[in-house]
Structures are given as C-alpha cells and as structure tokens.
Amino acid sequence: MLDIKLSKSSEEGLFPPQEFFNEQWKLYQKIVDNNYMGHHEIYSILRELLLGYFQQPFRMLDLGCGDASFTAQALLNSTITSYQGIDLSIPALEIAKDNMTKIQCDTTFTQGDFSQLVPELMLSQHNSFDIILSSFALHHLSLEQKDCIIGQMKNLLTSNGVFILIDVVRKEGEERETYLRRYLEDVQKYWCLLTPQEYLMVANHISSSDFPETHQTLDEISQKYNFTHFDCLYNNPLNATQFLCFYR
C-alpha cells in the first residue's frame, strides 16, 4: 500500500530526485511515527517469529527493504548470519546500510526492481534463504506477476524456509475500486495528523499503485506451488493488512 519509500510517482518528474525523495520520506516517516500502518504491532510479531521459529543460524532476503529500520530492530539478538536487501531507492538503501550496522551478520544491498532480480538470484545455486521477507511491496505488482514471483521465491527457500508477506489485502469479493474507496475513507478518518496536501499525496499514490489481492487468492497461490502451510499471524482491525507466512 503506502510504500512511499519505494514509489516512483509521476510527481517525481516535477522535482529534483533528492528533493522528491526528501518530501516522500518525510511523509513516510510521519505515517510510521504515528503507527498509521500498524508497523509496531506487525514488527513485534516478526520479531517473535524470528526469535522463536529460527533457533538455528539463518539467511534472509528482504524484497523492497526500504531503510530496513523496523527489520533491523526485529533482528536484534537473532541468529541471522546473512542479510540481503533489495530496493529501488538508492537513498533508502544508504540509510538501510546504516541501520543494519547494529546487526552482526554479513550484509548485501542491491538497487533494483525485485521482480526482475529474483529470477536472476535463481540462476545461482549458491542463493538460498531461510527467510524471504516482503513488506508492503508485493501489492504493486499485477496478479500474474505476484503468482510468478511467489513461485520463484519457493525455489529460493531452504527446505524449512518461510516466505513472509506483510501487505494490504482486499476483502473477499471486494473489487479494487471498492477497496480503494474504503481504504481512503479510513485514511481520512484515522490518519488525522496528515495535512490536506499530504492526504492528496497518499491518495494519489494508493489510487495509482495499489493492486492488492484477497486472502483467498494468496492462499490459492500457496496451494498452487505446494507450500506445506499458509498461515495468517495478523489481521489489522480495519481488515486491510495481513501478516502471512508461506511455509516451504
């Protein structure tokens, strides 16, 4: 959904790249600081999963990692040995490098479109991960692209690996336009510290870039690629964001 840190909006052409990033980044930080997207609850669950499920050393691939600030907090005192973050935004990756210095593991950061880079990772037999994380990024893709990349990610997971998807979802039977209207009504109602200009930036981004699927559709994709288990660990009160695990 509001993956402002990654978005490439038509507004980008109106400002120099760094100024555009700074304006988008300030809005993203304001949303996160006020917990409008539930980051505190979501990443608390992620931390519990990382510390409880992965007792042995593990490798993580983070698709659309942004600044990795919440991920780094979730990884503190975990058994991670290797972290690879992919993002479109070079400034965000620079911040991510700094945030990950507190984690004692090997780190790699790659600038690019993860939907194009995942197939490249599959070409090397040395690329395998115990965890693949995608947080508020996959919804930008079409259904066909989501289907394809989830299938590819299964091939990158180790035998006991997990694909963790944190993302916005539509209700069952809900059309995209209905979802957009419902979500933006909630933004107007609950994201009360946004200025009118900031709300317009949010609305423009969501309307142009959000293509969420239903829980059932994602479950069907998990079955298509023979994941052993598909589980929802969190569903926000507005029934718009879920924390989903695809167990290999």
Stockholm file with secondary structure:
# STOCKHOLM 1.0

chainA/1-248         MLDIKLSKSSEEGLFPPQEFFNEQWKLYQKIVDNNYMGHHEIYSILRELLLGYFQQPFRMLDLGCGDASFTAQALLNSTITSYQGIDLSIPALEIAKDNMTKIQCDTTFTQGDFSQLVPELMLSQHNSFDIILSSFALHHLSLEQKDCIIGQMKNLLTSNGVFILIDVVRKEGEERETYLRRYLEDVQKYWCLLTPQEYLMVANHISSSDFPETHQTLDEISQKYNFTHFDCLYNNPLNATQFLCFYR
#=GR chainA/1-248 SS CCCTTTCCCGGGGGSCHHHHHHHHHHHHHHHHHTTTTCHHHHHHHHHHHHHHHCCSCEEEEEETCTTCHHHHHHHTTSCEEEEEEEESCHHHHHHHHHHGGGSCSEEEEEESCHHHHHHHHHTCTTCCEEEEEEESCGGGSCHHHHHHHHHHHHHHEEEEEEEEEEEECBCTTCCHHHHHHHHHHHHHHHCTTCCHHHHHHHHHHHHHHCCCCBHHHHHHHHHHTTCSEEEEEEECTTSCEEEEEEEC
#=GC SS_cons         CCCTTTCCCGGGGGSCHHHHHHHHHHHHHHHHHTTTTCHHHHHHHHHHHHHHHCCSCEEEEEETCTTCHHHHHHHTTSCEEEEEEEESCHHHHHHHHHHGGGSCSEEEEEESCHHHHHHHHHTCTTCCEEEEEEESCGGGSCHHHHHHHHHHHHHHEEEEEEEEEEEECBCTTCCHHHHHHHHHHHHHHHCTTCCHHHHHHHHHHHHHHCCCCBHHHHHHHHHHTTCSEEEEEEECTTSCEEEEEEEC
//
